[in-house]
């Protein structure tokens, strides 16, 4: 997954407050205080506000969609379904 071009394009359009907020969110993600789905939803929203289209970065766009879907998996339900087989 290539984040470089996406981040470069986004960073060029952010104001200092947005850069600080994104950095704080990244630290929260790394520290476990924010889920990947929440982090990437925020990145998607920020990019949209700044005119950076995730569709122009298909691999990254797919990863962002994956993080949202992954958060919908319920471990208890998955385990129960696997135990039924």
N, C-alpha and C positions, 0 to 999 in steps of 0.2 A: 504494500500500500504506500503510495507516494503522497505524503502530506506537504512536502516542501512547496510546490507551486501554489497549492491552495492557501497555505498559511502566509506565503509571501503576498499573494493578492489581497487576502483579508487584512493582514497587518498594515499594508499600505493605505487602507481606508479607515482604520480605527483611530479614534482620538485617544489621548493618554488615559482617560478614565476607563474607556473600554478595554484598553490593553491591560490595565491594572486589574480590572474585574475578571478578564479572561485568565490572567495569570493566577489569580486567587482561586478561581474555579478549577484550574489545572492542578493546583496544589491540593485542593479538597479532594479531587478525584484520586490523585496519587496516595493521599492519606486515608482513603476509604470513607471520607465524610460525604462524598457525592458519588452516586452511581454513574456508570458509563452512559446509560441511557439519558439520564438527566443532563450530564455534561454535554453530550453530543447534541441533544435537543437544544440546549442553549447556544451551542456553536452554530447550529443550523439557523436558529432565529437571528442571531447576530449577523451571520453572513447575509441572510435575506434583507435585513435592515440596511446593510451596507452595499447591496447590489452585487454580491458575489454569489453566483449560481452554483449550487452543488452539482447540478446536472452537467456542468462543464468538467467535473472531476468524478467520473462514474464509479471508480473503485472506492473512493472515499464516500460518495453518496450511498453506495451499497452497504458500506460498513456502518454508517450512521443509521441506516434503516435496520440493519442486523442488531445493533445495540438496543434499539427500541423493541424489536421483536423478542430478543433474549430476555428482556425484563418482564415479559408477559408469561414466561414459563414459570409454572408453579411447581417447585420441587416435590411437594407432597403428592400432588396429582400425578406427576410423572412417575414417581416411585410406585404409587398404587397401580398405575396402568402397567408398569413393567412387571410388577408382582403377579398380575392377573395372567400373564402369559406363561 
